Amino acid sequence: MTNYNDIPIEAQVAEVKEALSAYLVDVSQGKTVTIVKGKNRVPIARIVPIEPPKKRKLNFGGMSSRGPVVFADDWEMTEEEFINL
């Protein structure tokens, strides 16, 4: 049985122009699309998936070097106190 996920995707420039959205769906599913040109299908470009951005750790400015910031479960602030900060 053929695993179609392993078959390389090659597309002519005109095909990519017409159906870029469809090729981007393939890329979002982890596939690589090679764009080829001419009768000899010379590869000229490749569209590859990128890694999603890593989540950044929140930085509390100058306090970041002094340890983690922890709020108590019973910590409360009214809207008026918050607005007047």
C-alpha positions in Angstrom: 0.0 0.0 0.0 1.4 3.4 -1.0 1.7 6.0 1.8 0.8 9.2 0.0 2.3 11.3 2.8 5.8 10.2 1.7 5.4 11.1 -2.0 7.2 14.3 -2.7 5.1 17.1 -4.0 6.4 18.9 -7.1 4.5 21.6 -8.8 5.1 23.8 -11.8 5.2 27.6 -11.2 1.8 28.0 -13.0 0.2 25.4 -10.9 1.4 27.1 -7.7 0.1 30.4 -8.9 -3.4 28.9 -9.5 -3.6 26.8 -6.3 -1.3 28.4 -3.7 -3.9 27.9 -0.9 -4.1 24.2 -1.6 -0.3 23.8 -1.5 -0.2 25.8 1.7 -2.7 23.3 3.3 -0.2 20.5 2.3 2.6 22.4 3.9 0.6 23.1 7.1 0.2 19.3 7.3 4.0 18.8 7.4 4.6 18.2 3.7 7.2 20.0 1.5 6.3 21.4 -1.9 9.1 21.8 -4.5 8.4 24.3 -7.2 9.9 23.3 -10.5 10.3 25.2 -13.8 10.4 24.1 -17.4 10.2 20.9 -19.3 13.1 19.4 -17.4 11.3 20.3 -14.1 14.3 22.0 -12.6 13.7 22.7 -8.9 13.8 26.5 -8.2 12.2 26.8 -4.8 10.9 24.8 -1.9 8.0 25.6 0.5 8.6 23.9 3.9 6.7 23.9 7.1 8.1 26.1 9.9 8.2 25.3 13.6 5.5 27.1 15.6 6.9 30.0 17.7 7.9 29.0 21.2 5.9 30.4 24.0 7.8 33.2 25.7 8.2 33.3 29.5 6.8 36.5 30.9 9.4 38.9 32.1 8.6 41.3 34.9 11.3 43.8 34.1 13.8 44.4 36.8 12.1 41.9 39.1 12.9 38.9 36.8 16.3 38.3 38.4 14.8 38.2 41.9 12.8 35.0 41.5 9.3 34.1 40.5 6.2 36.3 41.1 3.5 34.4 43.0 0.1 35.8 43.9 -1.7 34.4 46.9 -5.1 32.7 46.3 -6.8 35.3 48.5 -5.2 38.3 46.7 -7.8 40.8 45.6 -7.8 44.2 44.0 -10.9 46.3 43.3 -11.3 48.0 39.9 -10.9 51.4 41.6 -7.6 50.3 43.1 -6.5 49.0 39.7 -7.4 52.2 37.9 -5.6 54.4 40.4 -2.3 52.6 40.1 
